[in-house]
């Protein structure tokens, strides 16, 4: 019986053995104890046909999911759904510029819609975060076209759970790199003391920084910067906070996770989670990472999918393989760009190009 210890292994009774898989190999060969919820809901059993878990109101078509986040109650799911319903084919992103649909949606545990808001406020809403008081933070990574009647872009919004705007950071339609402006902010997270951390820059040629504000929106500091070195970023796409307060940034174009403390000091960088698009960390310190980009062009030797591990050791335990095509990126496959985890350990993933939202349950 083999036992693994990081990058080495041993046999019971102390007999020597061959070195175990390195982390990078295990990150793609780990077990997958999860399956999607299709046919498991509404009292149906495994193997029976059923509808997808998430169901929009009758008559509303799916758009591209952006960020996902579990509510403060640990059960309801908040999702950014980029409007849609306009005939945009699967395999393409959807937008909200010309739509009156609400892009911010809360789902009940049974997959039905509980509430919606945000109509007329966004072009391409991206990241979402729910703070300890249940307030909903959303980043706008898009912008309106020049001369458009409605001006969008480069902002971060704080909403009450009912959809009232409580705070706005940035200036609509105005990009920049100062303390009061962003350029396509990707994500946001808040600390228990109220401090705000904005991932500013969706693209590799953007601001590539993390901007910290106090709870009342006052600028504190920024860190990161463009580059390949320790603590530098290229196309940061998401941020998550571990239970001990460390900040995990999905440094997507650098194909790694970069870890900081809350003062912006560089701690470490991890490459064993692939080319990360989103990160979730639960209260037990389990880390869940969505890799929607790895393929033989962008990250050779790596597969797209969801990797699950330990946020302290960095060890990858499980891997949910993207069942779609590789190389990229069409109508098929998971392509999970966003994910979150409820208090029961169920995983939710948002897939922008297939325009669907999936729920995974652990079955072994």
C-alpha positions in Angstrom: 0.0 0.0 0.0 1.5 3.3 -1.1 1.5 6.4 1.0 2.4 9.8 -0.5 4.3 12.6 1.3 4.4 15.6 -1.0 6.8 14.7 -3.8 8.0 11.5 -2.3 6.3 8.2 -1.3 6.9 5.3 1.0 5.6 1.8 1.6 4.1 0.5 4.7 6.8 -1.4 6.7 9.4 1.1 5.4 10.2 -0.5 2.1 11.6 2.1 -0.3 9.7 3.0 -3.5 9.9 5.2 -6.6 9.3 8.9 -6.2 5.6 9.9 -6.4 4.2 12.1 -9.1 5.3 15.8 -8.8 2.5 18.3 -7.9 2.1 19.3 -11.6 1.3 15.7 -12.6 -1.0 15.0 -9.7 -2.8 18.2 -10.5 -4.1 16.5 -13.7 -4.3 12.9 -12.5 -6.1 13.4 -9.2 -9.4 11.7 -8.5 -12.7 13.3 -9.4 -15.3 12.5 -6.7 -17.8 15.0 -8.2 -20.6 14.8 -10.7 -22.9 17.4 -12.1 -26.5 17.8 -10.9 -28.6 16.7 -13.8 -31.3 14.3 -12.9 -30.6 14.5 -9.2 -33.0 17.3 -8.3 -36.7 17.4 -7.6 -36.7 14.0 -6.0 -35.2 12.2 -9.0 -32.4 9.7 -8.6 -29.0 9.2 -10.2 -29.2 8.1 -13.8 -32.7 9.6 -14.5 -33.0 12.4 -17.0 -33.7 15.8 -15.5 -33.4 19.5 -16.2 -30.3 21.5 -15.4 -30.1 22.7 -11.8 -30.3 26.4 -12.5 -33.6 27.6 -14.0 -34.2 31.2 -15.1 -37.7 32.7 -15.1 -39.9 31.5 -18.0 -39.1 33.2 -21.2 -35.6 34.4 -20.3 -32.7 32.8 -22.2 -29.3 32.2 -20.8 -26.4 34.6 -21.2 -22.8 34.2 -20.3 -22.2 33.7 -16.5 -19.6 36.0 -15.0 -18.7 35.8 -11.3 -20.4 33.5 -8.8 -20.5 33.7 -5.0 -22.4 32.0 -2.2 -24.6 34.2 -0.1 -23.7 34.9 3.6 -26.2 32.3 4.5 -24.0 29.6 2.9 -26.9 28.3 0.7 -28.2 30.8 -1.8 -26.1 31.5 -4.9 -25.4 34.9 -6.3 -24.5 35.0 -10.0 -23.6 37.5 -12.7 -25.5 36.5 -15.8 -24.6 38.8 -18.7 -28.1 39.3 -20.0 -28.3 37.3 -23.3 -31.7 36.3 -24.8 -30.6 38.2 -27.9 -29.8 35.2 -30.2 -26.0 35.2 -29.4 -24.9 31.7 -30.3 -23.3 29.4 -27.7 -19.6 29.7 -28.0 -19.7 33.5 -27.8 -19.8 35.9 -24.9 -22.9 38.0 -24.3 -23.2 41.6 -23.1 -25.7 43.9 -21.4 -25.3 47.2 -23.2 -28.6 47.1 -25.1 -30.5 45.0 -22.6 -33.0 45.8 -19.9 -32.5 42.4 -18.2 -31.2 42.3 -14.6 -27.7 40.7 -14.7 -27.3 40.1 -10.9 -29.4 37.1 -9.9 -29.8 35.2 -6.6 -30.7 31.5 -6.9 -32.5 29.4 -4.3 -31.0 26.1 -3.2 -33.4 24.4 -5.5 -32.1 26.3 -8.6 -35.0 28.7 -9.0 -34.5 32.5 -9.0 -35.1 34.4 -5.8 -34.3 38.0 -6.8 -32.7 40.0 -9.6 -31.4 43.6 -10.0 -28.9 45.7 -11.8 -30.7 46.5 -15.1 -29.2 49.4 -17.1 -26.0 49.6 -15.0 -23.6 47.3 -16.8 -22.0 46.5 -20.1 -19.9 43.4 -19.1 -20.3 42.7 -15.3 -17.5 40.5 -14.3 -16.6 39.7 -10.6 -18.9 39.3 -7.7 -18.3 39.1 -3.9 -20.7 38.9 -0.9 -19.4 40.4 2.3 -20.1 39.3 5.8 -23.2 41.5 6.1 -24.7 40.0 2.9 -23.9 43.0 0.7 -23.2 42.3 -3.0 -20.1 43.7 -4.7 -19.9 43.7 -8.5 -17.1 44.9 -10.9 -17.8 46.3 -14.3 -15.0 45.2 -16.6 -16.6 46.4 -19.8 -17.4 49.9 -21.2 -20.0 51.4 -23.4 -19.4 52.4 -27.0 -18.4 56.0 -27.7 -21.6 58.1 -28.0 -23.8 55.5 -26.4 -26.9 56.8 -24.6 -26.0 54.9 -21.4 -22.4 55.2 -20.1 -20.8 52.1 -18.5 -17.4 50.9 -17.5 -14.5 50.7 -15.1 -16.4 50.7 -11.8 -17.1 48.7 -8.7 -20.5 48.7 -7.1 -21.6 47.8 -3.6 -25.3 46.7 -3.4 -27.5 45.9 -0.5 -29.0 42.4 -0.7 -32.1 44.0 -2.1 -30.2 45.8 -4.9 -29.8 49.3 -3.4 -26.5 51.0 -4.4 -24.5 51.6 -1.3 -21.2 52.6 -2.7 -19.6 53.2 -6.1 -15.8 53.2 -6.8 -14.4 54.5 -10.1 -16.0 56.8 -12.7 -18.4 55.5 -15.3 -16.8 55.2 -18.7 -13.5 56.7 -17.7 -10.5 54.4 -17.5 -7.3 55.3 -15.6 -4.7 54.1 -13.2 -5.0 56.6 -10.3 -6.6 56.1 -6.9 -10.1 56.9 -8.1 -10.1 55.2 -11.5 -9.8 51.6 -12.9 -9.3 50.0 -16.2 -11.5 46.9 -16.5 -11.5 45.8 -12.9 -11.9 42.0 -12.8 -12.9 41.2 -9.2 -13.2 42.5 -5.6 -13.1 41.0 -2.1 -13.5 42.5 1.4 -11.8 41.7 4.7 -13.7 41.2 7.9 -12.7 44.7 9.0 -14.3 46.2 5.9 -11.1 46.8 3.9 -11.7 46.5 0.1 -9.3 44.9 -2.4 -10.0 45.5 -6.1 -8.3 43.5 -8.9 -7.7 46.3 -11.4 -7.0 45.0 -14.9 -8.6 42.2 -16.9 -6.0 42.2 -19.7 -2.3 41.7 -19.6 -1.7 45.2 -20.9 -4.0 46.7 -18.2 -3.1 48.1 -14.8 -2.2 44.8 -13.3 -2.6 45.9 -9.8 -4.5 45.3 -6.6 -6.0 48.5 -5.1 -6.8 48.6 -1.4 -9.4 50.9 0.1 -10.8 51.3 3.6 -14.3 50.3 4.3 -15.6 53.8 3.5 -13.9 53.8 0.1 -10.8 55.8 0.9 -7.7 54.9 -1.1 -5.0 53.2 1.1 -2.4 51.6 -1.2 -1.8 49.5 -4.3 0.5 46.6 -5.1 1.4 44.2 -7.9 2.4 45.9 -11.1 3.0 44.6 -14.6 5.6 41.9 -15.1 6.7 38.3 -14.6 8.6 38.6 -11.4 7.7 37.8 -7.8 4.6 39.8 -6.9 4.0 41.1 -10.4 0.9 40.4 -12.4 -0.3 40.0 -16.0 -4.1 39.9 -16.6 -5.2 39.3 -13.0 -8.6 37.7 -13.2 -9.9 37.0 -9.6 -9.1 37.3 -5.9 -10.0 35.2 -2.9 -9.2 35.6 0.8 -8.1 32.6 2.9 -9.4 32.2 6.5 -6.0 33.4 7.8 -6.4 36.6 5.7 -3.9 35.8 2.9 -4.9 37.1 -0.5 -4.9 34.7 -3.5 -4.8 36.4 -6.9 -5.5 34.5 -10.1 -2.6 35.8 -12.2 -3.9 34.2 -15.3 -1.6 35.3 -18.1 1.4 34.4 -15.9 -0.2 31.0 -15.4 0.0 31.0 -11.6 -1.6 32.0 -8.3 0.2 34.9 -6.5 -0.3 35.1 -2.7 0.0 38.4 -0.8 -0.7 39.6 2.7 -3.2 42.5 3.2 -0.4 45.1 3.2 0.6 44.0 -0.3 3.7 42.0 0.7 4.5 39.1 -1.6 4.3 35.7 0.0 4.5 33.0 -2.7 3.4 31.9 -6.1 1.8 28.6 -7.0 1.8 27.1 -10.5 0.2 23.7 -9.7 -3.4 25.0 -10.2 -2.9 25.6 -13.9 -3.9 28.9 -15.6 -6.4 30.2 -13.1 -9.5 32.2 -13.9 -11.2 32.1 -10.5 -10.5 31.0 -7.0 -12.7 30.1 -4.1 -11.5 29.2 -0.5 -13.9 27.8 2.0 -13.9 28.1 5.8 -12.0 24.9 6.2 -9.1 26.2 4.0 -10.0 24.1 0.9 -9.1 25.9 -2.3 -11.0 25.5 -5.6 -9.5 26.9 -8.8 -11.2 27.2 -12.2 -8.8 26.8 -15.2 -10.7 27.8 -18.4 -7.7 28.6 -20.6 -5.1 25.9 -20.5 -4.6 24.2 -23.8 -1.7 23.3 -26.2 -1.5 26.9 -27.3 -1.7 29.0 -24.1 -0.4 26.5 -21.5 1.0 23.4 -23.2 0.9 20.2 -21.2 -2.0 21.3 -19.0 -5.7 20.5 -19.2 -8.7 22.8 -18.5 -10.8 22.0 -15.5 -11.3 22.6 -11.8 -8.6 21.8 -9.3 -9.2 21.3 -5.6 -6.7 21.3 -2.8 -5.3 22.6 0.4 -4.8 26.4 0.8 -2.1 25.9 3.4 0.1 23.2 1.7 -0.8 23.9 -1.9 -1.4 20.2 -2.5 -3.9 19.4 -5.3 -6.3 16.5 -4.2 -8.9 16.4 -6.9 -9.3 17.4 -10.6 -12.6 17.8 -12.5 -11.5 17.5 -16.1 -13.0 19.7 -18.7 -14.8 17.3 -21.0 -14.8 19.6 -23.9 -12.3 20.1 -26.7 -8.7 20.9 -26.3 -7.3 22.9 -28.1 -9.7 25.6 -27.5 -12.5 27.1 -26.9 -15.9 26.5 -28.6 -19.4 25.5 -27.6 -18.4 22.3 -25.9 -16.7 21.6 -22.6 -16.9 23.2 -19.2 -14.6 26.2 -19.7 -15.4 27.2 -16.1 -14.3 30.8 -15.6 -16.0 31.3 -12.3 -16.8 29.1 -9.3 -17.9 29.1 -5.7 -18.7 26.5 -3.0 -21.6 26.4 -0.6 -21.5 25.3 3.1 -22.4 21.7 2.1 -19.3 21.5 -0.2 -21.2 21.7 -3.5 -19.4 23.4 -6.3 -21.0 25.8 -8.7 -19.3 26.8 -12.0 -20.1 29.4 -14.5 -19.2 28.7 -18.2 -19.4 31.9 -20.3 -19.1 30.4 -23.8 -21.4 27.4 -23.3 -23.7 30.0 -21.5 -24.5 27.7 -18.6 -24.2 27.4 -14.9 -23.5 23.9 -13.4 -23.7 22.5 -9.9 -21.4 19.6 -8.8 -22.0 17.4 -5.8 -19.6 15.0 -4.1 -20.6 11.4 -4.6 -17.7 9.5 -3.1 
